Amino acid sequence: MKKNKNQAKIKKLGSQAVCLVDLVEYQKNSVVSRMVLNKKAGTVTLFAFDEAQSLSEHSAPFDALVYILDGEAKIIISGKSLLVNKGDMVVMPANEPHALKAVKKFKMLLTMIQS
């Protein structure tokens, strides 16, 4: 049933202009996510990180593109630290360990392409 609700929310976004940054809200001491698209070829997900919140180091079997919509974050890819701000984009290569931490609260759009 949860999948049907998520699909209905996603479908509701179709055929209209929306402001991405407004589709996910900050919550104190939390990381919030919202799926925008979920297809066989990949996913598009919005995230809102409160200040100092993080995702621990992990890897994914697919390339991922991160676009910063608001705020400031540190992204670490294979030990290399990148400071990113609103408007910046980073490609995280498949199978490379990466982690994210909010320097200031930030929002990002994550696009994963499965191939």
VMD Tcl script that builds the backbone (N, CA, C; Angstrom):
set m [mol new atoms 345]
animate dup $m
set s [atomselect $m all]
$s set {name element resname resid chain x y z} {
  {N N MET 1 A 0.825 -1.198 0.000}
  {CA C MET 1 A 0.000 0.000 0.000}
  {C C MET 1 A 0.867 1.258 0.000}
  {N N LYS 2 A 1.992 1.247 0.720}
  {CA C LYS 2 A 2.866 2.420 0.763}
  {C C LYS 2 A 3.366 2.770 -0.632}
  {N N LYS 3 A 3.729 1.753 -1.435}
  {CA C LYS 3 A 4.206 2.003 -2.794}
  {C C LYS 3 A 3.132 2.709 -3.623}
  {N N ASN 4 A 1.881 2.294 -3.493}
  {CA C ASN 4 A 0.793 2.934 -4.235}
  {C C ASN 4 A 0.626 4.394 -3.840}
  {N N LYS 5 A 0.751 4.692 -2.543}
  {CA C LYS 5 A 0.658 6.082 -2.080}
  {C C LYS 5 A 1.796 6.907 -2.655}
  {N N ASN 6 A 3.025 6.352 -2.633}
  {CA C ASN 6 A 4.168 7.067 -3.184}
  {C C ASN 6 A 3.995 7.297 -4.674}
  {N N GLN 7 A 3.529 6.305 -5.409}
  {CA C GLN 7 A 3.307 6.451 -6.851}
  {C C GLN 7 A 2.251 7.519 -7.123}
  {N N ALA 8 A 1.210 7.564 -6.299}
  {CA C ALA 8 A 0.163 8.582 -6.469}
  {C C ALA 8 A 0.729 9.985 -6.241}
  {N N LYS 9 A 1.596 10.144 -5.220}
  {CA C LYS 9 A 2.217 11.444 -4.955}
  {C C LYS 9 A 3.117 11.852 -6.113}
  {N N ILE 10 A 3.869 10.885 -6.639}
  {CA C ILE 10 A 4.762 11.161 -7.766}
  {C C ILE 10 A 3.947 11.563 -8.988}
  {N N LYS 11 A 2.883 10.816 -9.268}
  {CA C LYS 11 A 2.044 11.108 -10.437}
  {C C LYS 11 A 1.432 12.501 -10.334}
  {N N LYS 12 A 1.089 12.903 -9.118}
  {CA C LYS 12 A 0.491 14.212 -8.882}
  {C C LYS 12 A 1.422 15.345 -9.327}
  {N N LEU 13 A 2.745 15.102 -9.311}
  {CA C LEU 13 A 3.709 16.115 -9.716}
  {C C LEU 13 A 3.802 16.275 -11.229}
  {N N GLY 14 A 3.297 15.305 -11.985}
  {CA C GLY 14 A 3.446 15.304 -13.432}
  {C C GLY 14 A 2.723 16.445 -14.127}
  {N N SER 15 A 3.278 16.857 -15.259}
  {CA C SER 15 A 2.675 17.855 -16.153}
  {C C SER 15 A 2.427 19.205 -15.493}
  {N N GLN 16 A 3.314 19.598 -14.601}
  {CA C GLN 16 A 3.196 20.923 -13.997}
  {C C GLN 16 A 4.578 21.419 -13.586}
  {N N ALA 17 A 4.695 22.717 -13.461}
  {CA C ALA 17 A 5.941 23.321 -12.990}
  {C C ALA 17 A 5.902 23.358 -11.465}
  {N N VAL 18 A 6.984 22.906 -10.843}
  {CA C VAL 18 A 7.075 22.926 -9.382}
  {C C VAL 18 A 8.446 23.455 -8.978}
  {N N CYS 19 A 8.519 24.014 -7.796}
  {CA C CYS 19 A 9.786 24.491 -7.244}
  {C C CYS 19 A 10.367 23.368 -6.388}
  {N N LEU 20 A 11.446 22.738 -6.888}
  {CA C LEU 20 A 12.029 21.582 -6.197}
  {C C LEU 20 A 12.360 21.858 -4.738}
  {N N VAL 21 A 12.958 22.990 -4.471}
  {CA C VAL 21 A 13.407 23.293 -3.118}
  {C C VAL 21 A 12.244 23.324 -2.125}
  {N N ASP 22 A 11.033 23.567 -2.600}
  {CA C ASP 22 A 9.856 23.627 -1.729}
  {C C ASP 22 A 9.179 22.271 -1.529}
  {N N LEU 23 A 9.629 21.238 -2.208}
  {CA C LEU 23 A 8.977 19.929 -2.118}
  {C C LEU 23 A 9.427 19.098 -0.923}
  {N N VAL 24 A 10.458 19.551 -0.217}
  {CA C VAL 24 A 10.924 18.852 0.983}
  {C C VAL 24 A 11.294 19.906 2.023}
  {N N GLU 25 A 10.894 19.665 3.261}
  {CA C GLU 25 A 11.103 20.649 4.330}
  {C C GLU 25 A 12.171 20.165 5.311}
  {N N TYR 26 A 12.880 21.104 5.907}
  {CA C TYR 26 A 13.831 20.781 6.963}
  {C C TYR 26 A 13.070 20.342 8.213}
  {N N GLN 27 A 13.653 19.374 8.933}
  {CA C GLN 27 A 13.140 18.984 10.243}
  {C C GLN 27 A 14.316 18.937 11.203}
  {N N LYS 28 A 14.121 19.460 12.390}
  {CA C LYS 28 A 15.194 19.560 13.384}
  {C C LYS 28 A 15.830 18.192 13.641}
  {N N ASN 29 A 17.160 18.166 13.611}
  {CA C ASN 29 A 17.956 16.962 13.897}
  {C C ASN 29 A 17.608 15.775 12.998}
  {N N SER 30 A 17.236 16.043 11.747}
  {CA C SER 30 A 16.798 14.961 10.865}
  {C C SER 30 A 17.313 15.126 9.440}
  {N N VAL 31 A 17.244 14.011 8.725}
  {CA C VAL 31 A 17.419 13.986 7.275}
  {C C VAL 31 A 16.073 13.547 6.723}
  {N N VAL 32 A 15.494 14.372 5.852}
  {CA C VAL 32 A 14.186 14.093 5.266}
  {C C VAL 32 A 14.373 13.821 3.781}
  {N N SER 33 A 13.653 12.832 3.253}
  {CA C SER 33 A 13.744 12.546 1.819}
  {C C SER 33 A 12.350 12.457 1.209}
  {N N ARG 34 A 12.312 12.735 -0.088}
  {CA C ARG 34 A 11.064 12.617 -0.848}
  {C C ARG 34 A 11.399 12.129 -2.254}
  {N N MET 35 A 10.826 10.988 -2.621}
  {CA C MET 35 A 11.020 10.421 -3.952}
  {C C MET 35 A 10.228 11.258 -4.959}
  {N N VAL 36 A 10.896 11.675 -6.025}
  {CA C VAL 36 A 10.248 12.444 -7.088}
  {C C VAL 36 A 9.938 11.535 -8.272}
  {N N LEU 37 A 10.879 10.665 -8.625}
  {CA C LEU 37 A 10.681 9.668 -9.683}
  {C C LEU 37 A 11.293 8.349 -9.241}
  {N N ASN 38 A 10.618 7.266 -9.583}
  {CA C ASN 38 A 11.114 5.929 -9.272}
  {C C ASN 38 A 10.826 5.046 -10.481}
  {N N LYS 39 A 11.836 4.872 -11.320}
  {CA C LYS 39 A 11.690 4.110 -12.558}
  {C C LYS 39 A 12.739 3.005 -12.604}
  {N N LYS 40 A 12.545 2.057 -13.484}
  {CA C LYS 40 A 13.494 0.963 -13.649}
  {C C LYS 40 A 14.894 1.493 -13.989}
  {N N ALA 41 A 14.958 2.566 -14.762}
  {CA C ALA 41 A 16.238 3.138 -15.197}
  {C C ALA 41 A 16.923 3.955 -14.110}
  {N N GLY 42 A 16.206 4.335 -13.054}
  {CA C GLY 42 A 16.824 5.114 -11.991}
  {C C GLY 42 A 15.811 5.847 -11.136}
  {N N THR 43 A 16.340 6.626 -10.198}
  {CA C THR 43 A 15.488 7.363 -9.266}
  {C C THR 43 A 15.935 8.818 -9.153}
  {N N VAL 44 A 14.999 9.661 -8.754}
  {CA C VAL 44 A 15.272 11.055 -8.441}
  {C C VAL 44 A 14.658 11.303 -7.067}
  {N N THR 45 A 15.496 11.736 -6.116}
  {CA C THR 45 A 15.047 11.909 -4.739}
  {C C THR 45 A 15.543 13.244 -4.198}
  {N N LEU 46 A 14.680 13.937 -3.478}
  {CA C LEU 46 A 15.035 15.179 -2.792}
  {C C LEU 46 A 15.386 14.864 -1.344}
  {N N PHE 47 A 16.373 15.573 -0.807}
  {CA C PHE 47 A 16.758 15.420 0.591}
  {C C PHE 47 A 16.877 16.788 1.238}
  {N N ALA 48 A 16.531 16.858 2.526}
  {CA C ALA 48 A 16.759 18.042 3.350}
  {C C ALA 48 A 17.493 17.586 4.605}
  {N N PHE 49 A 18.700 18.090 4.819}
  {CA C PHE 49 A 19.528 17.749 5.975}
  {C C PHE 49 A 19.547 18.926 6.932}
  {N N ASP 50 A 19.225 18.693 8.184}
  {CA C ASP 50 A 19.409 19.741 9.177}
  {C C ASP 50 A 20.914 19.878 9.448}
  {N N GLU 51 A 21.323 21.015 9.989}
  {CA C GLU 51 A 22.743 21.258 10.262}
  {C C GLU 51 A 23.347 20.118 11.092}
  {N N ALA 52 A 24.539 19.670 10.679}
  {CA C ALA 52 A 25.327 18.615 11.334}
  {C C ALA 52 A 24.800 17.204 11.084}
  {N N GLN 53 A 23.702 17.067 10.373}
  {CA C GLN 53 A 23.206 15.726 10.041}
  {C C GLN 53 A 24.046 15.153 8.903}
  {N N SER 54 A 24.094 13.821 8.807}
  {CA C SER 54 A 24.967 13.214 7.810}
  {C C SER 54 A 24.453 11.856 7.354}
  {N N LEU 55 A 25.040 11.391 6.269}
  {CA C LEU 55 A 24.899 10.004 5.825}
  {C C LEU 55 A 26.288 9.408 5.917}
  {N N SER 56 A 26.413 8.308 6.621}
  {CA C SER 56 A 27.725 7.689 6.807}
  {C C SER 56 A 28.230 7.107 5.489}
  {N N GLU 57 A 29.518 6.805 5.485}
  {CA C GLU 57 A 30.148 6.295 4.270}
  {C C GLU 57 A 29.469 5.018 3.790}
  {N N HIS 58 A 29.199 4.998 2.495}
  {CA C HIS 58 A 28.582 3.849 1.839}
  {C C HIS 58 A 28.940 3.911 0.362}
  {N N SER 59 A 28.543 2.917 -0.388}
  {CA C SER 59 A 28.723 2.967 -1.841}
  {C C SER 59 A 27.448 2.476 -2.499}
  {N N ALA 60 A 27.321 2.772 -3.783}
  {CA C ALA 60 A 26.153 2.354 -4.555}
  {C C ALA 60 A 26.649 1.758 -5.870}
  {N N PRO 61 A 25.914 0.808 -6.408}
  {CA C PRO 61 A 26.361 0.160 -7.645}
  {C C PRO 61 A 26.112 0.992 -8.904}
  {N N PHE 62 A 25.610 2.227 -8.729}
  {CA C PHE 62 A 25.268 3.073 -9.869}
  {C C PHE 62 A 25.857 4.471 -9.684}
  {N N ASP 63 A 26.104 5.154 -10.793}
  {CA C ASP 63 A 26.512 6.554 -10.719}
  {C C ASP 63 A 25.379 7.364 -10.106}
  {N N ALA 64 A 25.749 8.402 -9.359}
  {CA C ALA 64 A 24.758 9.277 -8.744}
  {C C ALA 64 A 25.178 10.730 -8.961}
  {N N LEU 65 A 24.222 11.556 -9.305}
  {CA C LEU 65 A 24.449 12.982 -9.485}
  {C C LEU 65 A 23.758 13.708 -8.339}
  {N N VAL 66 A 24.517 14.549 -7.644}
  {CA C VAL 66 A 23.978 15.357 -6.553}
  {C C VAL 66 A 23.982 16.812 -7.005}
  {N N TYR 67 A 22.833 17.478 -6.864}
  {CA C TYR 67 A 22.722 18.901 -7.163}
  {C C TYR 67 A 22.271 19.604 -5.883}
  {N N ILE 68 A 23.044 20.575 -5.426}
  {CA C ILE 68 A 22.738 21.279 -4.180}
  {C C ILE 68 A 21.736 22.403 -4.472}
  {N N LEU 69 A 20.577 22.316 -3.835}
  {CA C LEU 69 A 19.497 23.280 -4.031}
  {C C LEU 69 A 19.542 24.432 -3.035}
  {N N ASP 70 A 20.139 24.175 -1.859}
  {CA C ASP 70 A 20.141 25.171 -0.791}
  {C C ASP 70 A 21.210 24.781 0.222}
  {N N GLY 71 A 21.858 25.749 0.836}
  {CA C GLY 71 A 22.754 25.483 1.941}
  {C C GLY 71 A 24.161 25.087 1.555}
  {N N GLU 72 A 24.825 24.361 2.486}
  {CA C GLU 72 A 26.227 24.011 2.321}
  {C C GLU 72 A 26.491 22.630 2.921}
  {N N ALA 73 A 27.246 21.808 2.183}
  {CA C ALA 73 A 27.543 20.446 2.638}
  {C C ALA 73 A 28.973 20.062 2.326}
  {N N LYS 74 A 29.417 19.020 3.012}
  {CA C LYS 74 A 30.698 18.399 2.704}
  {C C LYS 74 A 30.383 17.010 2.153}
  {N N ILE 75 A 30.914 16.734 0.964}
  {CA C ILE 75 A 30.767 15.420 0.347}
  {C C ILE 75 A 32.164 14.809 0.257}
  {N N ILE 76 A 32.305 13.606 0.755}
  {CA C ILE 76 A 33.591 12.917 0.721}
  {C C ILE 76 A 33.440 11.713 -0.214}
  {N N ILE 77 A 34.283 11.671 -1.250}
  {CA C ILE 77 A 34.266 10.581 -2.226}
  {C C ILE 77 A 35.658 9.959 -2.241}
  {N N SER 78 A 35.732 8.688 -1.884}
  {CA C SER 78 A 37.013 7.968 -1.840}
  {C C SER 78 A 38.090 8.760 -1.095}
  {N N GLY 79 A 37.696 9.354 0.037}
  {CA C GLY 79 A 38.635 10.083 0.876}
  {C C GLY 79 A 38.867 11.533 0.486}
  {N N LYS 80 A 38.367 11.965 -0.674}
  {CA C LYS 80 A 38.527 13.352 -1.121}
  {C C LYS 80 A 37.325 14.174 -0.655}
  {N N SER 81 A 37.595 15.246 0.081}
  {CA C SER 81 A 36.549 16.087 0.642}
  {C C SER 81 A 36.232 17.259 -0.285}
  {N N LEU 82 A 34.943 17.461 -0.534}
  {CA C LEU 82 A 34.483 18.570 -1.375}
  {C C LEU 82 A 33.498 19.422 -0.573}
  {N N LEU 83 A 33.691 20.722 -0.571}
  {CA C LEU 83 A 32.738 21.634 0.043}
  {C C LEU 83 A 31.826 22.136 -1.066}
  {N N VAL 84 A 30.522 21.905 -0.928}
  {CA C VAL 84 A 29.572 22.270 -1.979}
  {C C VAL 84 A 28.520 23.221 -1.434}
  {N N ASN 85 A 28.061 24.105 -2.313}
  {CA C ASN 85 A 27.076 25.129 -1.966}
  {C C ASN 85 A 25.953 25.129 -2.993}
  {N N LYS 86 A 24.925 25.904 -2.685}
  {CA C LYS 86 A 23.784 26.061 -3.578}
  {C C LYS 86 A 24.260 26.276 -5.013}
  {N N GLY 87 A 23.713 25.471 -5.934}
  {CA C GLY 87 A 24.060 25.583 -7.345}
  {C C GLY 87 A 25.158 24.640 -7.791}
  {N N ASP 88 A 25.876 24.018 -6.844}
  {CA C ASP 88 A 26.948 23.084 -7.199}
  {C C ASP 88 A 26.390 21.699 -7.522}
  {N N MET 89 A 27.143 20.980 -8.360}
  {CA C MET 89 A 26.782 19.623 -8.743}
  {C C MET 89 A 28.001 18.731 -8.567}
  {N N VAL 90 A 27.780 17.503 -8.137}
  {CA C VAL 90 A 28.848 16.516 -7.971}
  {C C VAL 90 A 28.356 15.191 -8.519}
  {N N VAL 91 A 29.220 14.497 -9.270}
  {CA C VAL 91 A 28.918 13.136 -9.703}
  {C C VAL 91 A 29.679 12.194 -8.786}
  {N N MET 92 A 28.943 11.280 -8.164}
  {CA C MET 92 A 29.552 10.262 -7.314}
  {C C MET 92 A 29.597 8.975 -8.127}
  {N N PRO 93 A 30.795 8.533 -8.514}
  {CA C PRO 93 A 30.911 7.352 -9.373}
  {C C PRO 93 A 30.450 6.069 -8.681}
  {N N ALA 94 A 29.940 5.150 -9.479}
  {CA C ALA 94 A 29.497 3.848 -8.981}
  {C C ALA 94 A 30.619 3.165 -8.216}
  {N N ASN 95 A 30.247 2.497 -7.150}
  {CA C ASN 95 A 31.142 1.662 -6.334}
  {C C ASN 95 A 32.244 2.427 -5.601}
  {N N GLU 96 A 32.208 3.759 -5.613}
  {CA C GLU 96 A 33.176 4.570 -4.863}
  {C C GLU 96 A 32.552 4.902 -3.501}
  {N N PRO 97 A 33.278 4.700 -2.405}
  {CA C PRO 97 A 32.716 5.053 -1.097}
  {C C PRO 97 A 32.515 6.565 -0.987}
  {N N HIS 98 A 31.377 6.954 -0.435}
  {CA C HIS 98 A 31.083 8.378 -0.273}
  {C C HIS 98 A 30.249 8.604 0.993}
  {N N ALA 99 A 30.320 9.820 1.496}
  {CA C ALA 99 A 29.558 10.232 2.674}
  {C C ALA 99 A 29.185 11.692 2.500}
  {N N LEU 100 A 28.138 12.120 3.218}
  {CA C LEU 100 A 27.681 13.506 3.150}
  {C C LEU 100 A 27.445 14.038 4.551}
  {N N LYS 101 A 27.771 15.325 4.764}
  {CA C LYS 101 A 27.497 15.961 6.048}
  {C C LYS 101 A 27.087 17.404 5.815}
  {N N ALA 102 A 26.060 17.828 6.534}
  {CA C ALA 102 A 25.578 19.205 6.440}
  {C C ALA 102 A 26.496 20.127 7.236}
  {N N VAL 103 A 27.207 21.024 6.542}
  {CA C VAL 103 A 27.990 22.070 7.195}
  {C C VAL 103 A 27.003 23.098 7.754}
  {N N LYS 104 A 26.054 23.471 6.913}
  {CA C LYS 104 A 24.865 24.244 7.282}
  {C C LYS 104 A 23.712 23.389 6.781}
  {N N LYS 105 A 22.497 23.655 7.213}
  {CA C LYS 105 A 21.410 22.847 6.671}
  {C C LYS 105 A 21.413 22.992 5.157}
  {N N PHE 106 A 21.096 21.885 4.468}
  {CA C PHE 106 A 21.120 21.930 3.011}
  {C C PHE 106 A 20.084 20.988 2.418}
  {N N LYS 107 A 19.721 21.303 1.164}
  {CA C LYS 107 A 18.814 20.468 0.385}
  {C C LYS 107 A 19.534 20.050 -0.885}
  {N N MET 108 A 19.272 18.811 -1.301}
  {CA C MET 108 A 19.908 18.319 -2.518}
  {C C MET 108 A 18.943 17.468 -3.312}
  {N N LEU 109 A 19.215 17.403 -4.599}
  {CA C LEU 109 A 18.499 16.523 -5.513}
  {C C LEU 109 A 19.477 15.418 -5.890}
  {N N LEU 110 A 19.092 14.174 -5.649}
  {CA C LEU 110 A 19.932 13.014 -5.972}
  {C C LEU 110 A 19.307 12.265 -7.134}
  {N N THR 111 A 20.076 12.117 -8.209}
  {CA C THR 111 A 19.620 11.360 -9.378}
  {C C THR 111 A 20.541 10.153 -9.539}
  {N N MET 112 A 19.958 8.958 -9.462}
  {CA C MET 112 A 20.735 7.726 -9.640}
  {C C MET 112 A 20.312 7.084 -10.949}
  {N N ILE 113 A 21.290 6.783 -11.777}
  {CA C ILE 113 A 21.053 6.147 -13.070}
  {C C ILE 113 A 21.523 4.697 -12.972}
  {N N GLN 114 A 20.613 3.771 -13.195}
  {CA C GLN 114 A 20.945 2.355 -13.096}
  {C C GLN 114 A 21.242 1.797 -14.480}
  {N N SER 115 A 22.436 1.219 -14.642}
  {CA C SER 115 A 22.770 0.599 -15.920}
  {C C SER 115 A 23.810 -0.474 -15.703}
}
mol reanalyze $m
mol bondsrecalc $m
mol representation Tube
mol addrep $m
